[in-house]
Amino acid sequence: MYGMDIRNRLDLLKKSGTISQESYDDVLKVAAYFREKNGITLTEENASAFVTHLAMALERVRKGEKVVPLDRGVYEAATREPTFAQASSCCRDIRRILPQIPEAESEYICTHVGVLLARIKEGGKQ
């Protein structure tokens, strides 16, 4: 179903009080999207940073905290990566699944998804 290690990461974040059940469930929705629409299972190896970032971003949104915009240079470098078009498409889908995610946060998510896709492409693991 989901990479067990990803669920373990989420369990740890939830049990420590770092994330809510709502954020936990929302991250699992995104994991299901990757599996069902892209044939990608999120694992500790390919998606640990993305999963943690998404969970924490959802908590920040839930608490009404302001998003600090991503450094322009970092985002512009990400746009030049071969995985950017697919990452951008995935990010749009994620924002449809989780409409509470603000635009400023979507640049972080898109960058993380690009890294995830690059890791899969390099390692051949989905």
JOPEJO-V299181 format. One record per residue. N is the residue number from 1. RES is the residue in one small letter. PHI is phi as a letter, one per 30 degrees, with the letter a starting at -180 (999 if undefined). OMEGA is omega in degrees with one decimal (NA if undefined). Layout:
n=N res=RES phi=PHI omega=OMEGA
n=N res=RES phi=PHI omega=OMEGA
This chain:
n=1 res=m phi=999 omega=173.6
n=2 res=y phi=c omega=172.1
n=3 res=g phi=e omega=-176.3
n=4 res=m phi=e omega=-179.0
n=5 res=d phi=d omega=176.7
n=6 res=i phi=d omega=177.7
n=7 res=r phi=d omega=177.3
n=8 res=n phi=d omega=177.9
n=9 res=r phi=d omega=179.7
n=10 res=l phi=d omega=177.3
n=11 res=d phi=e omega=-179.9
n=12 res=l phi=d omega=178.9
n=13 res=l phi=d omega=-179.4
n=14 res=k phi=d omega=-178.5
n=15 res=k phi=d omega=179.4
n=16 res=s phi=d omega=-179.2
n=17 res=g phi=i omega=-178.7
n=18 res=t phi=d omega=177.8
n=19 res=i phi=b omega=178.8
n=20 res=s phi=d omega=174.1
n=21 res=q phi=d omega=179.5
n=22 res=e phi=d omega=178.8
n=23 res=s phi=d omega=176.8
n=24 res=y phi=e omega=-178.5
n=25 res=d phi=d omega=179.7
n=26 res=d phi=d omega=177.4
n=27 res=v phi=d omega=177.6
n=28 res=l phi=d omega=174.9
n=29 res=k phi=d omega=179.4
n=30 res=v phi=d omega=176.8
n=31 res=a phi=d omega=178.2
n=32 res=a phi=d omega=176.8
n=33 res=y phi=e omega=-178.9
n=34 res=f phi=d omega=-178.6
n=35 res=r phi=d omega=-174.0
n=36 res=e phi=d omega=-174.2
n=37 res=k phi=c omega=-175.3
n=38 res=n phi=b omega=-178.8
n=39 res=g phi=i omega=-176.7
n=40 res=i phi=c omega=173.2
n=41 res=t phi=c omega=178.2
n=42 res=l phi=d omega=-179.1
n=43 res=t phi=b omega=175.4
n=44 res=e phi=e omega=-177.1
n=45 res=e phi=d omega=-173.3
n=46 res=n phi=c omega=-170.4
n=47 res=a phi=b omega=-176.0
n=48 res=s phi=e omega=-179.0
n=49 res=a phi=d omega=179.4
n=50 res=f phi=d omega=-178.2
n=51 res=v phi=d omega=179.3
n=52 res=t phi=d omega=-179.9
n=53 res=h phi=d omega=-178.7
n=54 res=l phi=d omega=179.4
n=55 res=a phi=e omega=-179.3
n=56 res=m phi=d omega=177.7
n=57 res=a phi=d omega=178.4
n=58 res=l phi=d omega=176.5
n=59 res=e phi=d omega=178.8
n=60 res=r phi=d omega=178.5
n=61 res=v phi=d omega=-179.1
n=62 res=r phi=e omega=-178.8
n=63 res=k phi=d omega=178.6
n=64 res=g phi=i omega=-179.8
n=65 res=e phi=d omega=-179.5
n=66 res=k phi=d omega=177.2
n=67 res=v phi=c omega=174.4
n=68 res=v phi=d omega=-177.2
n=69 res=p phi=e omega=177.0
n=70 res=l phi=d omega=176.7
n=71 res=d phi=e omega=-176.9
n=72 res=r phi=e omega=-179.1
n=73 res=g phi=d omega=178.7
n=74 res=v phi=d omega=-178.5
n=75 res=y phi=d omega=179.3
n=76 res=e phi=d omega=175.8
n=77 res=a phi=d omega=179.3
n=78 res=a phi=d omega=-178.5
n=79 res=t phi=d omega=179.8
n=80 res=r phi=c omega=-179.6
n=81 res=e phi=d omega=-179.3
n=82 res=p phi=d omega=-178.1
n=83 res=t phi=d omega=-171.8
n=84 res=f phi=d omega=-177.9
n=85 res=a phi=e omega=178.7
n=86 res=q phi=d omega=179.0
n=87 res=a phi=d omega=179.9
n=88 res=s phi=d omega=176.7
n=89 res=s phi=d omega=177.6
n=90 res=c phi=d omega=-179.0
n=91 res=c phi=d omega=176.7
n=92 res=r phi=d omega=178.2
n=93 res=d phi=d omega=179.7
n=94 res=i phi=d omega=179.0
n=95 res=r phi=d omega=173.5
n=96 res=r phi=d omega=178.4
n=97 res=i phi=d omega=-176.9
n=98 res=l phi=b omega=-174.5
n=99 res=p phi=d omega=179.1
n=100 res=q phi=d omega=-179.3
n=101 res=i phi=d omega=-180.0
n=102 res=p phi=d omega=-179.2
n=103 res=e phi=e omega=-178.3
n=104 res=a phi=e omega=179.4
n=105 res=e phi=d omega=-176.4
n=106 res=s phi=d omega=177.4
n=107 res=e phi=d omega=175.5
n=108 res=y phi=d omega=-177.9
n=109 res=i phi=d omega=179.5
n=110 res=c phi=d omega=178.5
n=111 res=t phi=d omega=178.1
n=112 res=h phi=d omega=179.6
n=113 res=v phi=d omega=176.3
n=114 res=g phi=e omega=177.2
n=115 res=v phi=d omega=177.7
n=116 res=l phi=e omega=-179.2
n=117 res=l phi=d omega=177.8
n=118 res=a phi=d omega=178.3
n=119 res=r phi=d omega=179.9
n=120 res=i phi=d omega=179.9
n=121 res=k phi=d omega=-179.9
n=122 res=e phi=d omega=-175.0
n=123 res=g phi=c omega=-179.6
n=124 res=g phi=i omega=-179.4
n=125 res=k phi=c omega=174.9
n=126 res=q phi=b omega=NA
